[in-house]
């Protein structure tokens, strides 16, 4: 049996911190909280679970703060969470089982990060992260904004999930960090360009986001999963500014890196459906439903684009092609994932009259 230190950094997280710590308290052996300047009840809430609370002066850089939190861990392994993450009951049980049986030669355990959910509880965005690491390996965090934990050695890919339950997000904070680096003449890595473009996109600075996505995509270096994700985000930016041709170019550019991903298939399907090319649109939506994610793929994955999104659109395309029975079948598949979706309910009523004839 191994022991686990939970090491976290927090700042003004009173809305979520209690839920996070309560979900982990029975799994870990110690809790380390590093506060980077809270002015709310975060430290008071943390004190209900631990007395190991440390202050760290915020210097617009996440990596030193995370490394500082890791430096206070004393157990065999370090688990890291954000304050708006939780371990659901099923995942708590899985982590306890892992803890009791973990091979001590394992250097890191990756877990699935369920980052986004719809109103029906379906996961809409997930990806893998190295989440539990051997303390003696002294792994470090790098980067200043979208930081990453540099890990090597024996890695175990588990089916344990960490669930992100975001309450708020400061859209300007990360952008400020990047712009400060630019002002200081800092040299951006490919990863920096990608995440800087994401921040610009999130802050509705679409033209500038497009510029930086293209800089990133034109660089030889960079993680292939980031490249694929960038083409999708670039396509969305072009869509927002009304450039349909550039939007299509960005979608097709993703095929340079891998077989068509479901998100791209659905984007193409939507463009074709909008132009009333229903048969062609069906091809791409059906392709999206056939995608199978590989376990060793650590990239971003939105399950909506393999489940209810393509099936709901296949229903619409089939309806306009006069294939009412097929339309109904697709709609019912979508309904399994979103039973109270207003579009699913509307389609069901509309198709009743068609099928009765």
Helices and strands as residue ranges (DSSP letters): E 4-10, H 17-24, E 30-35, H 42-46, E 53-55, H 62-71, E 77-80, E 85-86, H 89-101, E 108-117, E 123-134, G 135-137, E 140-142, E 148-150, E 155-164, H 171-183, H 190-202, H 206-217, H 224-241, H 244-253, G 254-256, H 262-274, H 278-289, G 303-306, H 308-320, H 324-337, H 342-356
